[in-house]
Amino acid sequence: MAKSLTIPKKSNERKIKDGIVVDTYEADFETQAGTMTAQLLRHDGAVCIAATHNNQDFYIVDQFRFGIEEIMTEFPAGKIDEGETPLEAAHRELAEEIGYAAQTIVPLGKVYSSPAYIDEVIYLYYATDLSFVGQNLDEHEELNIYTLTVDEINDQIMNGSIDDSKSLAMAYRLENYLKNI
């Protein structure tokens, strides 16, 4: 039988550094083994969108990601701006990245990017009933936009072409959602 875990009591959280995307904090935690100090990264969150016209072909983007200095293949995604709800961010990112507005957006859940160190939560959305509104990329953002079927997405996951965690989670949630509509 699994033993019961307790949540350590947090105290003395303090900001160490303001960042452009994340802020760095330290906090003390009282564990069963004693007090420890942990470094915590705070992030406003992000959204990831599976957008389609026909429930078969989904928009995918290739873009350079500064954190790993590589071009990634992924579902359209972006950070939640201050004061924005996740749903508002999904609408904004959809228009910015692929140039479409969605009449229908369905939440597919959320995932945490790396919960050992950062509190970033990524909200997953399915978007349909799309109408073209024109792309409005952020400064320094360059994208290659195209569509893939769910089978093609899964093939790219299996061959390692799609390997970021949010897109892997999205593909799983999307495939299960499509089975039930």
C-alpha positions in Angstrom: 0.0 0.0 0.0 1.3 3.5 -0.9 2.2 5.7 2.1 0.4 9.0 2.6 2.4 12.0 1.5 2.1 15.4 3.3 2.5 18.8 1.6 5.5 20.6 3.2 4.6 23.9 4.9 6.0 26.9 2.9 7.4 30.0 4.6 9.5 33.0 3.9 8.9 33.2 0.1 10.9 36.0 -1.4 11.5 37.4 -4.8 15.1 37.0 -6.0 14.9 38.3 -9.5 12.4 39.9 -11.9 12.6 38.3 -15.3 11.1 39.0 -18.8 9.2 35.7 -18.9 9.7 34.2 -15.4 10.4 35.6 -11.9 12.7 33.8 -9.6 11.8 33.2 -5.9 13.2 31.3 -3.0 11.1 29.8 -0.2 11.7 27.7 2.8 9.8 24.4 3.1 9.4 22.3 6.3 9.6 18.7 5.3 9.7 15.5 7.4 13.5 15.6 7.1 13.7 19.2 8.2 13.8 22.7 6.6 15.0 23.2 3.0 15.2 26.2 0.7 13.9 25.7 -2.8 14.2 28.0 -5.8 10.9 28.6 -7.6 10.2 30.0 -11.0 6.9 31.8 -11.4 5.2 32.1 -14.9 1.9 33.7 -15.9 1.0 30.5 -17.9 0.4 29.7 -21.5 -2.1 28.3 -24.0 -1.8 25.7 -26.7 -4.5 25.5 -29.5 -5.5 22.6 -31.8 -7.2 24.6 -34.6 -9.1 23.0 -37.4 -11.6 23.7 -40.2 -12.8 20.1 -40.6 -11.8 18.0 -37.5 -9.2 16.3 -39.7 -6.4 18.8 -40.6 -4.9 20.8 -37.7 -2.7 23.8 -37.9 0.9 23.2 -36.9 3.8 25.8 -36.7 7.5 25.5 -37.0 9.3 28.3 -35.0 12.6 29.0 -33.4 12.5 28.6 -29.6 15.2 30.7 -27.8 15.3 28.5 -24.7 16.7 25.5 -26.6 18.0 27.4 -29.7 16.2 25.1 -32.1 13.3 25.2 -34.5 10.4 23.3 -33.0 7.3 21.8 -34.6 4.3 22.4 -32.4 0.7 23.4 -32.1 0.1 27.2 -32.0 0.8 28.4 -28.5 1.9 31.4 -26.5 2.0 32.9 -23.1 -0.9 34.5 -21.2 -0.4 38.2 -20.9 -0.9 40.0 -17.6 -4.6 40.6 -16.9 -5.7 38.1 -19.6 -7.7 34.9 -19.0 -6.5 31.7 -20.6 -9.4 31.8 -23.0 -8.7 35.4 -24.1 -5.0 34.3 -24.6 -6.1 31.4 -26.8 -8.2 33.7 -29.0 -5.3 36.2 -29.2 -2.6 33.6 -30.0 -4.8 31.9 -32.6 -5.1 35.2 -34.5 -1.5 36.3 -34.0 0.1 33.0 -35.0 -2.1 31.6 -37.7 -4.4 34.5 -38.6 -7.7 32.9 -37.6 -10.5 33.7 -35.1 -12.5 30.8 -33.7 -16.2 30.8 -33.2 -15.9 27.7 -31.0 -13.1 27.0 -28.5 -13.4 24.0 -26.2 -11.1 23.5 -23.2 -9.2 20.2 -23.2 -7.6 20.5 -19.8 -4.2 21.7 -18.7 -0.6 20.5 -18.2 2.3 21.6 -16.2 5.5 22.1 -18.2 8.1 21.2 -15.5 6.5 21.3 -12.0 9.7 20.5 -10.1 10.9 24.0 -10.8 8.3 26.2 -12.4 4.6 26.8 -11.8 3.8 27.3 -15.5 0.4 25.8 -16.5 -0.4 25.4 -20.1 -4.1 25.4 -21.0 -5.1 23.2 -23.9 -7.9 24.3 -26.3 -9.6 22.8 -29.4 -10.7 25.6 -31.8 -13.1 25.3 -34.8 -15.5 27.3 -36.9 -12.5 29.4 -38.0 -12.6 32.6 -40.0 -9.6 34.4 -41.4 -8.7 37.7 -39.7 -5.0 38.1 -40.7 -1.9 37.1 -39.0 -0.3 39.5 -36.4 3.0 38.0 -35.3 5.0 39.3 -32.3 8.2 41.2 -33.1 11.0 38.8 -33.9 8.5 35.9 -34.4 8.8 33.9 -37.7 6.6 30.9 -38.3 6.1 28.3 -40.9 2.4 27.4 -40.8 0.8 24.2 -42.3 -1.7 21.5 -41.5 -1.4 17.9 -40.5 -3.9 15.1 -39.8 -3.9 13.5 -36.4 -2.2 10.4 -37.9 0.5 12.6 -39.4 0.9 14.4 -36.0 1.3 11.0 -34.3 3.8 9.9 -36.9 5.9 13.0 -36.3 5.7 12.4 -32.5 6.9 8.9 -33.0 9.8 9.9 -35.3 10.8 12.7 -32.9 9.9 15.6 -35.2 7.3 16.8 -32.6 8.8 16.5 -29.2 7.8 19.4 -27.0 5.7 18.4 -24.0 2.7 20.7 -24.6 2.2 19.3 -28.2 2.6 15.7 -26.9 -0.1 16.4 -24.3 -2.3 18.2 -26.9 -2.1 15.3 -29.4 -3.2 12.9 -26.7 -6.0 15.0 -25.4 -7.1 15.9 -29.0 -7.2 12.3 -30.2 -9.4 11.4 -27.2 -11.6 14.4 -27.6 -12.2 13.6 -31.3 -13.3 10.0 -30.5 -16.2 11.5 -28.4 -17.6 14.2 -30.7 
